[in-house]
């Protein structure tokens, strides 16, 4: 926030000055022996109230000087103090109680100076003194109320932040519990399957026997399951999610034997953790699916930064057929959920010319 009054606040201040000015000018019109000087003093003091929020002390000085000059010149009634009364109240509300009291004393002194020996003048001055005391107290009360509202809002924000932190802590503890359960149960079982399959393959080769394809498939699948399980456990134990970039994923895919390339277009910019994690997961899942199902295919990963969105396109020229679209699995479903949660769109389907394409458009409203 800039701390400057907005348009509505300025309009409200102008309306206050207009209303008070209309009332003050009306009192001048009903007074006797008024001149253009009286109208000018009242109008100037009233107009200054339009700036009471941005310059309370300056407005207080102007209204007090104009009010005192009007009283000394025209000897009006109590309503002549209206503009000074409003200025004193707003100054006290801004934290300038002392200056408000000084301005009140100056105005009251000007009133007494007209005829201090007159009983009516003394009574009017005492009445106005009560008004000004009320203005100072009201301004201070409003200041205290505003401070109370700010403190209440701050406490509410602090409570909400504490609630979110507690929820994140509970979520972290739950992730660790799930990671321990998976490690204690699945890791042991998959390790045994992988070990037994490896022993069986080794013995078959040692005896010169033909190795059954199913046994080789079990050995490969168990090894892949162990790698994915370790990756999942690392994610569950990490508070920040994946630590890497799409470029690193493409590099790893090439090291694993997949032909892949990365292209980045547009003005690259930093992303928030949520958006960055979504991009990472989309590229990771797409490369994993290409390695599993595309065969000896070439994969292209394109990141296009636009003015309002980021487009992630992963395409391969593998064996996917548009006539036989695949059934979405857990990976594609999770990918779609991530994109939808960020307000984006996802298209994942075989290409007309063959192969598979994943196209995700993510809004950059959360860009860092």
Secondary structure, 3 states (H helix, E strand, C coil): CCCCCCHHHHHHHHHHHHHHHHHHHHHHHHCCCCCHHHHHHHHHHHHHHHHCCCCHHHHHHHHHHHHHHHHHHHCCCHHHHHHHHHHHHHHHHCCCHHHHHHHHHHHHHHHHHHCCCCHHHHHHHHHHHHHHHHHHHHHHHHHHHHHHHHHHHHHHHHHHHHHHHHHHHHHHHHHHHHHHHHHHHHHHHHHHHHHHHHHHHHHHHHCCCCCCHHHHHHHHHHHHHHHHHHHHHHHHHCCCCCCCCHHHHHHHHHHCCCEEEEEEEECCCCCCHHHHHHHHHHHHHHHHHHHHHCCCCEEEEEEEECCCEEEEEEEECCCCCCCCCCCCCHHHHHHHHHHHHCCCEEEEEECCCCCEEEEEEEEHHHCC
